[in-house]
Amino acid sequence: MTIFNEEEAKAILTKVVKLSKANECTASLEGSVEGNIRYALNSVSTSGIISNTELAVQVAFGKKVGTATINQFDDDSLLRVVRRAEELAKLAPDNPEFVPAIGKQAYKATDTFVEKTANMTAEQRAQIANDCIAPSKAAKCVAAGFFTDGNRFSATANSNGNFGYQRSTTADFTCTVRTEDGRGSGWVASNVADISQFDAKSTIQTAIMKATKSADAKALEPGKYTVILEPAATAGLLGFMLRGFDARESDEGRSFLTKKGGGNRLGEQVFDERVTLYSDPAEPGAAVLPWDGEGLARERVPIITKGKVEYLQYSRYWAKLKGKKAIGEPANLIMVGGDKSTMDLVKTTKKGILVTRTWYIRMVDPQTVLLTGLTRDGTFYIEDGEIKYPIKNFRFNESPVIMLNNVEEIGRPIRIGSDESSLTMMIPPLKIRDFTFTSLSDAV
């Protein structure tokens, strides 16, 4: 499929909106060309290009809404998808939470596109795979990984005169390295918009080191420990916590930010005063599209400032009901940190545990954000500022709300790719006291 330029995308969307006989029409056009390479057992298993372009049309007759999609863009196809959306709308029941299409928005372009990433070749992907496989073989380890790069465009328009167009790129890498006997495991990941910021040769060394050093893991008694959470380990927990920042969930008593007696905890001190998080679509190194899925313009918003809750996300319906302003839903999360690396935090730790990664995370109690999950791919015991030996993985039961009240040190943020929460994050390593491990896991 074609990556449409702004003029081409606008022509298609304008035609679609004019074809509609409904009270209102919103159309979005998105396309991508994504290259990938996958390897396992130190051998490439798959490689390819996936391309797709899709048009989505949503119309409304009163409070009746219908949506249809298509990936053909000749005149007959455009007419067909509009009429299909209208047919579905007429069959639909009234939506009691219907809000009209947004008005014209003022989008500020963000730095989401890098030509060098958009021009990635199959040869470059093969080199990345080789840069991981060759050193793994030399270290008598086995690598399994996946690299993908994307060149995308997004466009939106509606019958109220709104229009937006922007291109974006991303490159995402993840690799697990295990010792040949399977007793040691290391993991590493990278996510960038600019491929020149990624070096597979140096990145893979972290996974190899953790794999070779995590064999012969010792068992430690479960309990409360000081932990150093690497950025990827923290990101997995924060993504769940951010779900509680929905205004409706808070107001209806379904969030940890629900106030006793009703209402929400906006403006209250909920976290350690060293904790500051915000979202900014134009954040250098973590820029995202300047509009959300409904076309609402995104803004820089403080989420937590020195431990105080500064922001709740209002849907357009809930904002109208509560007399609030609705803005675009954030797509990135930035946690303010310092200058220390993960190993710098290790050096200041008398006794503790280094956690590379958290996974298989599940919600236990949404009103306290109590989570359960496992560590994996490199968990180590720290003593007197040094990594002493590998330890068996743990199951943990912990709330990120409590965790962010037990902060001892905050390191230097790095970019972490989209997780289950679909956020691009800039997250630092954290030193946390009294992190709760409940049982051992035999998995490496």
C-alpha positions as CSV (number, residue, x, y, z in Angstrom):
1,M,0.0,0.0,0.0
2,T,1.0,3.6,-0.5
3,I,2.2,6.1,2.1
4,F,-0.1,9.0,1.1
5,N,1.3,12.5,1.4
6,E,-0.7,15.2,3.0
7,E,-2.3,16.4,-0.2
8,E,-3.4,12.9,-1.2
9,A,-4.7,12.1,2.2
10,K,-6.7,15.3,2.4
11,A,-8.2,14.8,-1.0
12,I,-9.5,11.3,0.0
13,L,-10.9,12.5,3.4
14,T,-12.5,15.6,1.9
15,K,-14.3,13.4,-0.7
16,V,-15.5,11.0,1.9
17,V,-16.9,13.7,4.2
18,K,-18.7,15.3,1.2
19,L,-20.3,12.0,0.2
20,S,-22.0,11.5,3.5
21,K,-25.7,12.3,3.9
22,A,-25.6,11.9,7.7
23,N,-25.8,14.7,10.3
24,E,-22.1,14.4,10.7
25,C,-19.1,12.4,9.4
26,T,-15.6,11.7,10.7
27,A,-13.0,9.9,8.6
28,S,-9.6,8.7,9.5
29,L,-6.9,7.4,7.1
30,E,-3.9,5.5,8.4
31,G,-1.2,3.6,6.6
32,S,2.1,1.9,7.4
33,V,5.0,0.0,5.9
34,E,6.6,-2.2,8.5
35,G,9.7,-4.3,8.1
36,N,10.7,-7.0,10.5
37,I,13.2,-9.8,11.2
38,R,12.8,-12.6,13.7
39,Y,15.5,-15.0,14.9
40,A,15.7,-17.9,17.4
41,L,18.2,-20.6,18.2
42,N,20.9,-18.3,16.7
43,S,19.2,-18.5,13.3
44,V,16.9,-16.1,11.4
45,S,13.5,-17.7,11.1
46,T,11.4,-15.0,9.4
47,S,11.8,-11.7,7.6
48,G,9.4,-9.5,5.7
49,I,7.5,-6.4,4.9
50,I,3.9,-5.7,6.0
51,S,2.1,-2.8,4.4
52,N,-1.5,-1.7,4.9
53,T,-3.6,1.4,4.5
54,E,-7.1,1.7,6.0
55,L,-9.9,4.2,5.9
56,A,-12.4,4.3,8.8
57,V,-15.7,6.3,8.4
58,Q,-18.0,7.1,11.3
59,V,-21.3,8.8,10.7
60,A,-24.2,9.8,13.0
61,F,-27.9,10.4,12.5
62,G,-28.9,12.1,15.7
63,K,-27.6,9.7,18.4
64,K,-27.4,6.8,16.1
65,V,-23.8,6.0,15.1
66,G,-22.3,3.7,12.5
67,T,-18.7,2.9,11.5
68,A,-17.3,1.1,8.5
69,T,-13.8,0.5,7.2
70,I,-12.2,-0.2,3.8
71,N,-8.7,-0.5,2.2
72,Q,-9.6,0.5,-1.3
73,F,-9.7,4.1,-2.4
74,D,-11.3,4.4,-5.8
75,D,-14.5,6.5,-6.1
76,D,-16.8,3.5,-6.0
77,S,-15.1,2.1,-2.9
78,L,-15.3,5.4,-1.1
79,L,-19.0,5.7,-1.8
80,R,-19.6,2.1,-0.7
81,V,-17.9,2.5,2.7
82,V,-19.8,5.8,3.4
83,R,-23.1,4.2,2.6
84,R,-22.3,1.1,4.6
85,A,-21.6,3.3,7.7
86,E,-24.9,5.2,7.1
87,E,-26.8,1.9,6.9
88,L,-25.3,0.7,10.1
89,A,-26.1,4.0,11.8
90,K,-29.7,3.8,10.9
91,L,-29.9,0.3,12.4
92,A,-28.2,1.2,15.6
93,P,-30.0,2.1,18.8
94,D,-29.5,5.6,20.2
95,N,-26.2,6.0,22.1
96,P,-27.1,7.6,25.5
97,E,-23.5,8.9,25.8
98,F,-23.3,10.3,22.3
99,V,-21.3,13.5,21.9
100,P,-21.1,15.4,18.5
101,A,-18.1,15.4,16.3
102,I,-15.3,17.6,17.6
103,G,-14.8,21.1,16.2
104,K,-11.8,22.3,14.3
105,Q,-8.6,21.7,16.3
106,A,-5.3,23.5,16.4
107,Y,-2.7,20.8,16.0
108,K,1.0,21.6,16.7
109,A,3.2,19.3,14.6
110,T,5.5,17.1,16.7
111,D,8.9,15.6,15.8
112,T,7.7,12.0,15.1
113,F,9.3,11.3,11.7
114,V,13.0,10.4,10.9
115,E,13.8,9.8,7.2
116,K,16.6,7.4,8.0
117,T,14.2,5.1,9.9
118,A,11.7,5.3,7.2
119,N,14.3,4.1,4.7
120,M,15.4,0.9,6.5
121,T,16.4,-2.0,4.2
122,A,16.3,-5.7,4.5
123,E,20.1,-5.7,4.5
124,Q,20.1,-3.4,7.6
125,R,17.7,-5.7,9.4
126,A,19.8,-8.7,8.6
127,Q,22.9,-6.9,10.0
128,I,21.0,-6.2,13.2
129,A,20.2,-9.9,13.6
130,N,23.8,-10.9,12.9
131,D,25.1,-8.3,15.4
132,C,23.1,-10.2,18.0
133,I,23.6,-13.8,16.9
134,A,27.4,-13.7,16.3
135,P,28.4,-12.4,19.8
136,S,25.9,-14.8,21.4
137,K,27.4,-17.8,19.6
138,A,30.9,-16.6,20.7
139,A,29.7,-16.4,24.3
140,K,28.2,-20.0,24.0
141,C,24.7,-18.5,24.3
142,V,21.5,-18.7,22.3
143,A,19.7,-15.6,21.1
144,A,16.1,-15.2,20.2
145,G,14.8,-11.8,19.2
146,F,12.6,-9.6,17.1
147,F,13.3,-6.3,15.3
148,T,10.7,-4.2,13.6
149,D,10.7,-0.8,12.0
150,G,7.7,1.3,10.9
151,N,7.0,4.1,8.5
152,R,3.5,5.4,9.1
153,F,1.1,8.3,8.3
154,S,-2.1,9.3,10.1
155,A,-4.8,11.7,8.9
156,T,-8.2,12.7,10.2
157,A,-11.0,15.0,9.0
158,N,-14.6,15.6,9.8
159,S,-17.7,17.6,8.6
160,N,-16.9,20.4,11.1
161,G,-13.8,21.4,9.1
162,N,-11.2,19.6,11.2
163,F,-8.2,18.1,9.5
164,G,-4.8,16.8,10.6
165,Y,-1.9,14.9,8.9
166,Q,1.4,13.6,10.3
167,R,4.0,11.0,9.6
168,S,5.9,9.0,12.2
169,T,8.6,6.3,12.4
170,T,9.7,3.9,15.1
171,A,12.1,1.0,15.5
172,D,11.5,-1.6,18.2
173,F,13.9,-4.3,19.3
174,T,13.8,-7.0,21.9
175,C,16.1,-10.0,22.5
176,T,16.4,-12.8,25.0
177,V,19.7,-14.5,25.4
178,R,20.1,-17.8,27.2
179,T,23.1,-20.0,28.1
180,E,23.3,-23.2,26.0
181,D,22.2,-25.3,29.0
182,G,19.2,-23.0,29.6
183,R,20.2,-22.2,33.2
184,G,20.9,-18.5,32.6
185,S,18.8,-15.9,30.9
186,G,19.3,-12.2,29.9
187,W,17.0,-9.7,28.2
188,V,17.3,-6.4,26.5
189,A,15.0,-4.0,24.6
190,S,15.2,-0.8,22.8
191,N,12.7,1.6,21.2
192,V,13.6,4.6,19.2
193,A,12.1,6.9,16.5
194,D,15.6,7.5,15.0
195,I,17.4,4.3,14.0
196,S,20.8,6.0,14.3
197,Q,20.3,6.0,18.1
198,F,20.3,2.2,18.2
199,D,23.4,0.1,18.2
200,A,22.7,-3.7,18.3
201,K,26.3,-4.6,18.9
202,S,26.5,-2.8,22.2
203,T,22.9,-3.4,23.2
204,I,23.2,-7.2,23.0
205,Q,26.2,-7.3,25.3
206,T,23.8,-6.5,28.2
207,A,21.7,-9.5,27.5
208,I,24.7,-11.7,27.1
209,M,26.2,-10.5,30.3
210,K,23.0,-11.1,32.3
211,A,22.6,-14.6,30.7
212,T,26.1,-15.8,31.6
213,K,26.0,-14.3,35.1
214,S,22.5,-15.5,36.0
215,A,23.3,-19.3,35.8
216,D,23.5,-21.1,39.2
217,A,21.0,-18.8,40.7
218,K,20.6,-19.1,44.5
219,A,17.3,-19.1,46.4
220,L,16.6,-16.1,48.6
221,E,13.7,-16.1,51.2
222,P,10.7,-14.2,50.0
223,G,10.0,-11.0,51.9
224,K,10.4,-7.2,51.7
225,Y,13.6,-6.0,50.1
226,T,15.2,-2.9,48.7
227,V,15.1,-3.2,44.9
228,I,16.7,-1.5,41.9
229,L,14.1,-1.6,39.2
230,E,15.4,-1.1,35.7
231,P,13.3,1.2,33.5
232,A,11.5,-1.7,31.7
233,A,10.6,-3.3,35.1
234,T,9.1,0.0,36.3
235,A,7.2,0.7,33.1
236,G,5.3,-2.6,33.4
237,L,3.9,-1.5,36.7
238,L,3.2,2.2,35.9
239,G,1.1,1.3,32.9
240,F,-1.4,-0.4,35.2
241,M,-1.4,2.5,37.6
242,L,-2.2,5.1,34.9
243,R,-5.5,3.4,34.2
244,G,-6.7,4.7,37.6
245,F,-6.3,8.3,36.4
246,D,-9.6,8.1,34.5
247,A,-12.0,10.8,36.0
248,R,-15.1,8.7,35.5
249,E,-13.6,5.6,37.3
250,S,-12.5,7.9,40.1
251,D,-15.9,9.6,40.4
252,E,-17.8,6.3,40.3
253,G,-15.7,4.7,43.0
254,R,-13.7,2.3,40.9
255,S,-10.2,3.8,41.2
256,F,-7.4,4.2,43.8
257,L,-8.0,7.9,43.3
258,T,-11.6,7.7,44.5
259,K,-12.1,9.9,47.6
260,K,-13.8,8.5,50.7
261,G,-17.4,9.8,50.7
262,G,-17.4,10.4,47.0
263,G,-15.5,12.4,44.4
264,N,-11.8,12.1,43.5
265,R,-8.4,12.9,44.9
266,L,-7.3,15.5,42.4
267,G,-5.0,18.0,44.1
268,E,-4.1,15.6,46.9
269,Q,-0.6,14.4,47.9
270,V,-0.7,10.7,47.1
271,F,3.0,9.9,46.3
272,D,6.5,10.8,47.5
273,E,7.3,14.4,46.8
274,R,10.2,13.3,44.6
275,V,7.7,11.8,42.1
276,T,6.8,13.9,39.1
277,L,5.2,12.6,35.9
278,Y,3.8,14.4,33.0
279,S,2.7,13.9,29.4
280,D,3.8,16.1,26.4
281,P,3.2,15.1,22.8
282,A,6.2,17.2,21.8
283,E,8.6,15.7,24.3
284,P,12.1,15.4,22.7
285,G,13.0,11.8,22.2
286,A,9.4,10.6,22.9
287,A,7.2,12.7,20.7
288,V,3.8,11.3,19.7
289,L,0.9,12.3,17.4
290,P,-0.6,15.7,18.4
291,W,-4.1,14.2,18.5
292,D,-5.8,11.2,20.0
293,G,-8.2,8.5,18.6
294,E,-11.1,11.0,18.6
295,G,-9.0,13.7,17.0
296,L,-8.8,15.8,20.1
297,A,-5.6,17.9,20.3
298,R,-3.2,16.6,22.9
299,E,-1.5,19.1,25.3
300,R,1.3,19.0,27.8
301,V,-0.3,18.0,31.1
302,P,1.2,17.6,34.5
303,I,0.0,14.2,35.9
304,I,1.8,14.1,39.2
305,T,3.9,17.1,40.5
306,K,6.0,16.5,43.5
307,G,3.7,13.7,44.6
308,K,0.5,15.6,44.1
309,V,-2.2,14.4,41.7
310,E,-2.6,17.1,39.1
311,Y,-4.6,15.5,36.3
312,L,-7.4,13.1,35.5
313,Q,-8.4,12.1,32.0
314,Y,-12.0,13.1,31.0
315,S,-13.7,11.5,28.1
316,R,-15.7,13.9,26.1
317,Y,-18.9,12.6,27.5
318,W,-17.8,12.7,31.1
319,A,-16.3,16.2,30.6
320,K,-19.6,17.5,29.3
321,L,-21.5,15.9,32.2
322,K,-19.1,17.4,34.8
323,G,-18.5,20.7,33.2
324,K,-14.8,20.1,32.5
325,K,-12.6,20.6,29.4
326,A,-11.8,17.4,27.4
327,I,-8.3,17.3,25.9
328,G,-6.6,14.6,23.9
329,E,-5.8,11.4,25.8
330,P,-2.0,11.3,26.5
331,A,0.1,8.8,24.5
332,N,3.3,9.3,26.4
333,L,4.5,9.3,30.0
334,I,7.6,11.1,31.2
335,M,8.9,10.5,34.7
336,V,11.4,13.2,35.9
337,G,14.6,11.7,37.2
338,G,18.3,12.5,37.8
339,D,21.6,11.6,36.2
340,K,22.4,8.2,37.7
341,S,22.4,5.0,35.7
342,T,21.1,1.6,36.9
343,M,24.7,0.7,38.0
344,D,25.1,4.0,39.8
345,L,22.1,3.1,41.9
346,V,23.6,-0.4,42.6
347,K,26.7,1.3,43.9
348,T,24.8,3.2,46.6
349,T,22.9,0.1,47.8
350,K,24.0,-1.7,50.9
351,K,21.8,-4.7,50.4
352,G,19.2,-5.2,47.8
353,I,17.9,-6.9,44.6
354,L,18.4,-5.9,41.0
355,V,15.3,-6.6,38.8
356,T,15.8,-6.6,35.0
357,R,12.2,-7.1,34.1
358,T,8.7,-7.6,35.4
359,W,6.2,-9.7,33.4
360,Y,2.9,-11.6,33.5
361,I,1.5,-8.7,35.6
362,R,-2.1,-9.0,36.7
363,M,-4.4,-6.7,38.6
364,V,-5.4,-8.0,42.1
365,D,-7.3,-5.0,43.4
366,P,-7.9,-1.9,41.2
367,Q,-8.8,0.3,44.2
368,T,-5.3,-0.1,45.6
369,V,-3.6,-1.0,42.3
370,L,-2.3,-4.1,44.0
371,L,-0.5,-6.1,41.3
372,T,1.0,-9.5,41.1
373,G,3.7,-10.7,38.6
374,L,7.1,-12.3,38.2
375,T,10.7,-11.2,37.8
376,R,12.6,-12.7,34.9
377,D,15.7,-12.7,32.7
378,G,18.3,-11.6,35.2
379,T,17.6,-11.1,39.0
380,F,20.6,-10.4,41.1
381,Y,21.5,-9.9,44.8
382,I,23.3,-6.7,45.7
383,E,25.6,-6.3,48.7
384,D,27.9,-3.4,49.5
385,G,27.3,-1.7,46.2
386,E,28.2,-4.7,44.1
387,I,26.2,-7.4,42.3
388,K,27.2,-10.5,44.3
389,Y,25.4,-13.4,42.7
390,P,22.2,-14.4,40.7
391,I,19.1,-15.3,42.5
392,K,16.0,-17.2,41.6
393,N,13.1,-15.3,40.3
394,F,10.3,-14.1,42.6
395,R,6.6,-13.6,42.4
396,F,5.8,-10.1,43.8
397,N,2.6,-8.6,45.2
398,E,3.0,-4.9,45.1
399,S,1.2,-1.7,44.4
400,P,2.9,1.0,42.3
401,V,1.1,3.6,44.6
402,I,2.9,2.2,47.6
403,M,6.1,1.7,45.6
404,L,6.1,5.4,44.7
405,N,5.8,6.3,48.3
406,N,8.9,4.2,49.1
407,V,11.3,5.8,46.7
408,E,14.9,6.1,47.8
409,E,16.6,7.2,44.6
410,I,15.6,8.1,41.0
411,G,18.0,7.6,38.1
412,R,18.2,8.9,34.5
413,P,15.1,8.3,32.3
414,I,15.4,6.3,29.1
415,R,12.8,5.7,26.4
416,I,10.7,2.6,26.8
417,G,8.4,1.5,23.9
418,S,4.7,1.0,24.1
419,D,3.6,-1.5,26.7
420,E,0.1,-2.9,27.4
421,S,-1.1,0.6,28.1
422,S,0.0,1.7,24.6
423,L,2.2,4.5,26.1
424,T,5.6,5.6,24.9
425,M,7.5,6.2,28.2
426,M,10.6,7.9,29.4
427,I,11.3,6.0,32.7
428,P,14.3,6.1,35.0
429,P,15.7,3.2,37.1
430,L,14.3,3.4,40.6
431,K,15.6,2.4,44.0
432,I,12.6,1.3,46.1
433,R,12.6,0.1,49.8
434,D,10.3,-2.6,51.1
435,F,9.3,-4.1,47.8
436,T,7.2,-7.2,48.5
437,F,8.2,-10.6,47.2
438,T,5.8,-13.4,48.1
439,S,7.2,-16.6,46.7
440,L,10.0,-18.1,44.5
441,S,9.8,-19.1,40.8
442,D,11.9,-21.8,39.2
443,A,11.7,-20.1,35.8
444,V,14.9,-18.5,34.6
